[in-house]
């Protein structure tokens, strides 16, 4: 397998719409028609319940892990691991199977950083939980956690390629939360 095949394989793995598939198969609901119309774990939790939310979170998280592991197994290099993880995340956010309208990338991105930077992941998860418990906004906790990741990668002197992944992931995650940011400014963002 060459680098292009790694990118394509990781992207296609990320593109599998777990929320849509399991929402329809088990709960007989198309998440795109309810709540935020998003296929990710937060909307699944709100619309289908706690079990569905946790299931979708784990499955989306694993997509990021699989992308990293694919890079590690095929090329055994940090660059390949980052590329596999990044394209799994981009596949989740912009899936070819759903006309490029996917999730916001938080769970899949967490899967990637857990595989790449476990120490930083622990800090980011604690910050996410504290912010969520204080504000009850998933979006606020997710945006801050995403932005914090490259900062911590720099502080802990992680490999530059991991820092760059964190930076790109943070930019894309903030971009995907642009509607949430507008609602937060307007004071009508949904609390969890």
C-alpha positions in Angstrom: 0.0 0.0 0.0 1.3 3.5 -0.8 0.7 6.8 0.8 -2.3 7.7 -1.5 -3.9 4.4 -0.7 -3.4 5.1 3.1 -5.1 8.5 2.7 -8.0 7.0 0.7 -8.5 4.0 3.0 -8.5 6.3 6.1 -10.8 8.7 4.5 -13.3 6.0 3.6 -13.1 4.5 7.1 -13.9 7.9 8.5 -16.7 8.4 6.0 -18.7 5.5 7.4 -21.7 7.3 8.9 -22.0 5.4 12.2 -24.7 7.7 13.6 -26.9 7.4 10.5 -26.4 3.6 10.1 -27.0 2.6 13.8 -29.7 5.3 14.2 -31.7 3.7 11.4 -30.9 0.1 12.1 -31.5 0.0 15.9 -33.6 3.1 16.7 -35.4 3.5 13.3 -34.5 7.2 13.2 -32.5 9.3 10.7 -30.5 11.7 12.9 -30.3 14.1 10.0 -34.1 14.9 10.4 -34.0 15.6 14.2 -32.3 18.0 16.6 -29.2 19.6 15.2 -29.5 17.3 12.1 -26.0 16.1 12.9 -25.0 12.4 12.7 -22.6 12.7 15.7 -22.7 11.5 19.3 -24.2 14.6 20.8 -27.3 14.6 18.6 -27.6 10.8 18.9 -27.6 11.2 22.7 -30.3 14.0 22.6 -32.5 12.3 20.1 -32.0 8.5 20.7 -30.8 8.5 24.3 -27.7 7.8 26.4 -27.0 4.3 25.0 -27.1 5.5 21.4 -25.0 8.6 22.2 -22.3 6.4 23.9 -22.4 3.8 21.1 -22.0 6.5 18.4 -19.2 8.2 20.4 -17.2 5.0 20.7 -17.7 4.1 17.0 -16.6 7.6 15.9 -13.7 7.5 18.3 -12.5 4.2 16.9 -12.5 5.6 13.4 -9.8 8.0 14.5 -7.9 5.2 16.2 -8.1 3.0 13.2 -6.7 5.7 10.9 -3.7 6.1 13.1 -3.2 2.4 13.5 -3.4 1.9 9.8 -0.6 4.4 9.3 1.4 2.8 12.1 1.0 -0.7 10.7 1.7 0.1 7.1 4.6 2.6 7.4 5.6 2.7 11.1 6.2 6.4 11.0 4.7 9.4 12.9 3.9 11.1 9.6 1.8 8.1 8.4 0.0 7.9 11.7 -0.9 11.5 11.5 -2.0 11.2 7.9 -4.2 8.2 8.6 -5.8 9.9 11.6 -6.3 13.2 9.9 -8.0 11.7 6.9 -10.2 9.5 9.1 -11.3 12.7 10.9 -11.8 14.5 7.6 -13.8 11.5 6.3 -16.1 11.8 9.4 -16.6 15.5 8.9 -17.0 15.5 5.1 -18.1 11.9 4.2 -18.4 11.0 0.6 -21.3 8.8 1.4 -23.4 11.7 2.7 -22.5 14.4 0.1 -19.8 15.7 2.4 -22.2 16.5 5.3 -21.0 14.7 8.4 -20.2 15.2 12.0 -18.1 17.8 13.8 -15.0 15.6 14.3 -14.7 15.8 18.0 -15.0 12.1 18.9 -12.9 11.0 15.9 -10.3 13.7 16.6 -10.2 12.5 20.2 -9.5 9.0 18.9 -6.6 10.3 16.9 -5.0 12.3 19.8 -5.5 9.4 22.2 -3.4 7.2 19.9 -0.8 10.0 19.2 -0.5 11.9 22.5 -2.1 10.1 25.5 -0.7 12.5 28.1 -2.2 15.5 26.3 -5.5 13.6 25.8 -5.9 13.1 29.6 -5.5 16.9 30.2 -7.9 17.8 27.3 -10.5 15.3 28.5 -10.4 16.8 32.0 -10.7 20.3 30.6 -13.6 19.2 28.4 -15.4 17.7 31.4 -14.9 20.7 33.7 -16.1 23.1 31.0 -19.1 21.0 30.1 -20.1 20.6 33.8 -19.8 24.4 34.3 -21.5 25.6 31.1 -23.6 22.6 30.0 -22.5 23.5 26.5 -21.0 20.6 24.5 -19.9 23.1 21.9 -18.0 25.3 24.3 -16.2 22.4 25.8 -15.3 20.9 22.4 -14.0 24.1 20.9 -11.8 24.9 23.9 -10.5 21.3 24.0 -9.7 21.5 20.3 -7.9 24.8 20.6 -6.0 23.6 23.7 -4.6 20.5 21.9 -1.9 22.2 19.8 -1.0 24.5 22.6 -0.4 21.5 24.9 1.5 19.7 22.1 3.9 22.7 21.9 4.2 23.0 25.7 5.0 19.2 26.1 7.4 19.3 23.1 5.5 16.7 21.1 6.9 15.9 17.6 6.2 18.9 15.3 4.0 16.7 13.1 1.7 16.0 16.1 1.6 19.7 16.8 0.6 20.4 13.2 -2.1 17.8 13.4 -3.5 19.4 16.5 -3.4 22.8 14.8 -5.2 21.6 11.6 -7.7 19.6 13.7 -8.4 22.7 15.9 -9.0 24.9 12.9 -11.4 22.4 11.2 -13.3 21.7 14.4 -13.8 25.4 15.2 -15.0 25.8 11.6 -17.4 23.0 11.9 -18.8 24.6 15.1 -19.4 28.0 13.3 -23.2 27.7 13.7 -22.8 26.9 17.4 -20.6 29.9 17.8 -23.3 32.1 16.2 -26.0 30.6 18.5 -23.7 31.2 21.5 -23.3 34.8 20.6 -27.1 35.1 20.1 -27.7 33.4 23.4 -29.8 30.6 21.9 -27.3 27.6 21.9 -28.9 24.5 23.4 -27.6 23.4 26.7 -27.1 19.7 27.4 
